[in-house]
Amino acid sequence: MTPAEQRAKRIKVVAFDIDGVMTNGGLMLGDDGLEYKTFHSLDGLGLKMLKASGITMAIVTARSSNVVSVRAKNIGITHIYQGAENKLIAFQKLIADLGVTAEECAFMGDDVVDLPPMRRAGLAVTVPHAMPLVKQHAHYVTERQAGMGAVRELCELIMKAQGTFDEQMAPFLI
């Protein structure tokens, strides 16, 4: 078992950044001032299976966008911290509200603003295009790119480490 898999065994909560993690990091703004984001369906199903495996999920993002609320609702994420310019404060509130330790949490981010919670989390995860300093502090760097299944890769890592992956795949193998 790899060190990242060993850390994943203990995880009860996973917090995700949005831009550059759940999306490819591009920001699309319409003439009407609305913000548009592209999410990948692979990630959505992975998140639903992770939730069904008993893992609590959260979003911690510095930006605020209605589309993030809609996406969170669609995949069953109820802990949402938008406009969290200090992500460590949001992360600390999350773990206090849920009564878990930082070691029982994973945090997935891609930029230096994500480092404070990543450095305290039991499992710090990032994506291949992350800033070099972020990759230096990550326990695991996904093979898949942000917005293209990187979140799903983390979900499967945790499910495999905790022995719930086969159970989640069973309905698709009938």
C-alpha positions in Angstrom: 0.0 0.0 0.0 1.4 3.4 -1.0 1.7 6.2 1.6 -1.2 8.1 -0.1 -3.4 4.9 0.2 -2.4 4.6 3.9 -3.5 8.2 4.5 -6.7 7.6 2.4 -7.8 4.8 4.8 -8.3 7.3 7.6 -10.3 9.8 5.5 -13.9 10.7 6.7 -14.2 14.1 5.0 -13.0 15.4 1.6 -12.9 19.1 0.8 -12.5 20.3 -2.8 -11.5 23.6 -4.4 -13.6 24.3 -7.5 -11.6 26.3 -10.1 -8.6 24.2 -11.3 -9.8 21.1 -9.4 -13.5 20.3 -10.3 -13.1 22.5 -13.4 -10.2 23.0 -15.7 -9.6 26.4 -14.1 -11.0 28.5 -17.0 -13.5 31.2 -16.1 -16.2 31.8 -18.6 -18.1 35.1 -18.1 -21.1 35.9 -20.3 -22.1 39.3 -21.6 -24.8 39.2 -18.9 -22.2 39.0 -16.2 -23.0 35.4 -15.3 -20.2 32.9 -14.7 -20.2 29.6 -16.4 -18.1 26.5 -15.4 -17.7 23.1 -17.0 -17.8 20.1 -14.8 -17.0 16.5 -15.9 -19.6 13.7 -15.5 -16.9 11.3 -14.4 -16.2 13.4 -11.3 -20.0 13.7 -10.5 -20.5 10.0 -10.5 -17.3 9.5 -8.4 -18.5 12.0 -5.9 -21.9 10.3 -5.6 -20.2 6.9 -5.1 -17.9 8.4 -2.5 -20.8 9.8 -0.6 -22.6 6.4 -0.8 -19.4 5.0 0.8 -20.0 7.1 3.8 -17.6 10.0 3.1 -18.7 13.6 3.8 -17.8 16.1 1.1 -17.3 19.8 1.1 -16.5 22.6 -1.3 -14.1 25.4 -0.2 -13.6 28.1 -2.8 -12.5 31.7 -2.8 -15.0 32.6 -5.5 -18.7 32.8 -5.2 -21.0 31.5 -8.0 -24.5 30.2 -8.2 -23.4 27.5 -10.5 -21.3 26.0 -7.7 -24.4 25.8 -5.5 -26.3 24.1 -8.3 -23.5 21.6 -8.9 -23.2 20.9 -5.2 -26.9 20.2 -4.9 -26.9 17.9 -7.9 -24.2 15.7 -6.4 -25.3 15.9 -2.8 -22.6 18.1 -1.3 -24.2 20.1 1.6 -21.1 21.7 3.2 -20.3 24.7 0.9 -17.9 27.5 1.7 -17.9 30.1 -1.1 -16.1 33.4 -0.9 -13.6 31.7 1.5 -10.6 34.0 0.8 -8.9 32.4 3.8 -9.5 28.7 3.1 -7.8 27.6 6.4 -10.5 29.3 8.4 -13.2 27.6 6.3 -11.4 24.2 6.7 -11.1 24.7 10.5 -14.8 25.5 10.7 -15.6 22.4 8.6 -13.7 20.1 10.9 -15.1 21.7 14.0 -18.7 21.5 12.7 -18.2 17.8 11.8 -16.3 16.8 14.9 -13.4 15.3 13.0 -9.7 15.8 13.1 -7.6 17.4 10.3 -5.9 14.0 9.8 -9.3 12.5 9.0 -9.8 15.0 6.2 -8.5 15.3 2.6 -8.1 18.6 0.8 -7.8 18.9 -3.0 -6.5 22.1 -4.3 -4.2 23.5 -7.1 -2.9 26.9 -6.1 -1.0 28.5 -3.2 -4.3 29.7 -1.6 -5.0 26.0 -1.0 -1.8 25.3 0.8 -2.9 26.2 4.4 -5.6 23.6 4.5 -3.7 21.1 2.4 -0.7 21.3 4.8 -3.0 20.5 7.7 -5.1 17.8 6.1 -4.3 14.1 6.5 -4.3 13.7 2.7 -3.3 16.6 0.5 -4.1 16.1 -3.2 -3.5 18.2 -6.3 -3.6 18.0 -10.0 -0.8 17.8 -12.6 -1.0 21.5 -13.7 -0.9 22.7 -10.1 1.6 25.3 -9.1 5.0 23.7 -8.3 4.9 24.7 -4.6 1.5 23.0 -4.3 2.8 19.8 -5.8 5.7 19.8 -3.4 3.3 19.8 -0.4 0.8 17.2 -1.9 0.7 13.6 -0.7 -0.8 12.6 -4.0 -0.8 14.2 -7.5 -3.5 12.8 -9.8 -2.7 11.5 -13.2 -5.9 12.9 -14.6 -6.2 16.6 -15.3 -8.5 19.0 -13.4 -12.0 19.0 -14.8 -11.3 15.8 -16.6 -11.6 13.1 -14.0 -9.1 14.1 -11.4 -11.8 14.3 -8.7 -13.0 10.8 -9.7 -9.4 9.5 -9.4 -9.3 10.8 -5.8 -12.7 9.3 -5.0 -11.6 5.9 -6.3 -8.3 6.1 -4.4 -10.2 6.6 -1.1 -12.8 3.9 -1.9 -10.1 1.4 -2.8 -8.1 2.2 0.4 -11.2 1.8 2.5 -12.5 -1.3 0.8 -15.7 0.2 -0.6 -14.8 0.4 -4.3 -16.0 -3.1 -5.2 -19.3 -2.5 -3.5 -19.8 0.8 -5.4 -18.9 -0.9 -8.7 -21.1 -4.0 -8.2 -24.3 -2.4 -9.6 -22.5 -1.7 -12.9 -21.2 -5.2 -13.2 -24.5 -7.1 -13.2 
